[in-house]
């Protein structure tokens, strides 16, 4: 199978991290989103939404949206709970990641790292800070009680939220005031098979 993605994107990196942790064989197809490599005719035939990551299976079927791919790849592993309530809690955190975390932390990072914090986006960058810190406080509260986000054990919920949280400082979010988050990041980084997000591609 192939995974199309930009490795310095947290939404793409979360899939690479999962594959590393579970030793899932795959071909990584690196695309540069700033060069609009997701807008070629060939890629649009696979994903008309022109976004990465995208999973292409051996039989030609495709799947988009990072957390949907993450959960598909984690099926039958210990990282995706079988208990219905625990699974719903995983989904709760993944929806939180996409709606309460990523729109602030990932966007601020994009403006700062990808775009170089241009003057015309500076106000937007600063406007993202309060929302990002609200999300971090929610995580901090949970991680003060448990080592991981769901059932006190590693799950895809942690993979989903680790991706952008560990690089939140690149978006201006200082993690010094979040000791439980920093301890959780260290636990994830100590896992066998862990590989960091590339500094550059």
C-alpha positions in Angstrom: 0.0 0.0 0.0 1.0 3.6 -0.5 0.6 6.6 1.8 0.7 10.0 0.1 1.8 12.8 2.5 4.0 15.7 3.5 6.1 14.5 6.4 6.4 17.8 8.1 2.6 18.0 8.3 1.4 16.7 11.7 -1.7 15.1 10.0 0.6 13.1 7.7 3.3 12.4 10.4 0.8 10.7 12.7 0.4 8.0 10.0 4.1 7.5 9.7 4.4 7.3 13.4 1.7 4.7 13.6 3.3 2.6 10.9 6.7 2.8 12.7 5.2 1.8 16.0 3.2 -1.1 14.5 5.8 -2.1 11.9 3.3 -1.7 9.1 4.9 -2.1 5.6 4.1 0.7 3.2 5.5 2.9 0.5 5.6 6.6 1.5 5.0 9.0 -1.4 6.2 12.4 -0.4 4.3 15.4 -1.8 5.0 19.1 -1.2 1.8 20.9 -0.4 3.3 24.3 -0.9 4.3 23.4 -4.4 0.7 22.3 -5.0 1.7 18.7 -5.7 -1.7 17.6 -4.4 -3.4 19.5 -7.3 -2.0 17.5 -10.2 -4.4 15.6 -12.4 -3.0 12.3 -11.2 -3.5 13.0 -7.5 -6.9 14.6 -8.0 -8.0 11.3 -9.6 -7.2 9.7 -6.3 -8.5 12.4 -4.0 -10.7 15.1 -5.5 -10.4 17.0 -2.2 -6.7 17.7 -3.1 -5.5 17.0 0.4 -3.0 14.7 2.1 -2.6 12.2 3.8 -4.2 9.7 1.4 -4.0 5.9 1.7 -4.0 3.8 -1.5 -4.5 0.1 -0.9 -3.0 -2.6 -3.1 -6.4 -3.2 -4.7 -6.7 0.5 -5.7 -9.2 1.6 -3.0 -8.4 4.9 -1.3 -9.1 6.4 2.0 -8.6 10.1 3.1 -8.7 12.0 6.4 -5.9 11.3 8.7 -7.8 9.9 11.7 -9.9 7.6 9.5 -6.7 6.2 8.0 -5.1 6.0 11.4 -8.0 3.9 12.7 -8.1 1.7 9.7 -4.4 0.9 10.0 -4.7 0.3 13.7 -7.6 -2.2 13.4 -6.9 -5.4 15.3 -4.1 -3.8 17.2 -3.9 -2.8 20.9 -4.0 0.8 19.8 -7.7 0.7 18.8 -9.9 -0.5 21.6 -12.6 -3.1 21.0 -14.7 -2.1 24.0 -17.4 0.2 22.6 -17.1 2.9 25.2 -13.4 3.0 25.1 -13.6 3.2 21.3 -16.1 6.1 21.6 -13.6 7.9 24.0 -10.9 7.5 21.3 -13.2 9.0 18.7 -14.1 11.8 21.2 -10.4 12.8 21.5 -9.9 12.5 17.7 -12.8 14.8 17.1 -11.4 17.1 19.7 -8.1 17.0 17.9 -9.6 18.1 14.6 -12.0 20.7 15.9 -10.5 22.1 19.1 -6.8 21.5 18.7 -5.6 21.4 15.1 -7.4 24.6 13.9 -5.4 26.6 16.4 -2.1 24.8 17.0 -1.6 23.4 13.5 -2.7 26.6 11.8 -0.4 28.8 13.9 2.5 26.5 13.2 1.7 26.6 9.4 1.7 30.4 9.5 5.0 30.5 11.4 6.9 27.6 9.9 5.6 27.2 6.4 4.9 30.8 5.6 7.5 32.5 7.8 5.0 34.6 9.8 4.2 37.2 7.1 2.9 40.5 8.2 -0.5 39.9 6.6 -1.0 36.7 8.6 0.4 38.0 11.9 -3.0 39.0 13.4 -4.4 35.6 12.6 -1.4 33.9 14.1 -1.9 35.8 17.4 -5.6 35.1 17.3 -4.9 31.3 17.3 -3.0 31.4 20.6 -5.9 31.5 23.1 -7.7 28.6 21.4 -4.6 26.5 21.3 -4.0 27.0 25.0 -7.6 26.1 25.8 -7.0 22.8 24.0 -3.7 22.2 25.8 -5.4 22.9 29.2 -8.0 20.2 28.4 -5.3 17.7 27.6 -3.2 18.7 30.7 -6.2 18.1 32.9 -6.7 14.6 31.6 -3.0 13.7 31.6 -2.7 14.8 35.2 -5.0 11.9 36.0 -3.8 9.2 33.5 -0.6 8.4 31.6 -2.5 8.2 28.3 -5.7 9.8 27.1 -8.0 6.7 27.1 -8.1 3.8 29.6 -4.6 4.8 30.9 -3.0 3.0 27.9 -1.6 4.0 24.6 -4.2 4.3 21.8 -4.6 6.0 18.5 -6.1 9.0 20.4 -2.5 9.6 21.7 -1.0 9.2 18.2 -3.6 11.7 16.8 -2.9 14.3 19.5 0.9 13.7 19.8 1.5 14.8 16.2 0.8 18.5 16.5 1.2 18.8 20.3 4.9 17.9 20.3 5.6 20.6 17.7 3.2 23.2 19.3 6.2 25.4 20.2 6.8 25.9 16.4 3.4 27.7 16.5 4.3 29.8 19.5 2.8 27.6 22.2 5.2 27.3 25.1 4.7 23.9 26.9 6.5 24.9 30.0 3.3 25.3 31.9 2.0 21.9 30.9 4.1 19.3 32.9 1.7 16.5 32.4 1.7 17.0 28.6 5.5 17.1 28.6 5.7 13.8 30.6 3.2 12.3 28.2 5.3 13.4 25.2 8.3 11.7 26.8 6.4 8.5 27.2 5.4 8.4 23.5 9.0 9.2 22.5 10.3 6.3 24.5 8.1 3.8 22.7 9.9 1.1 20.6 10.0 2.1 17.0 9.4 5.7 17.6 10.8 8.1 14.9 10.6 11.9 15.3 9.1 14.2 12.7 11.8 15.2 10.2 13.3 18.6 10.8 13.4 19.1 7.0 12.5 17.1 3.9 
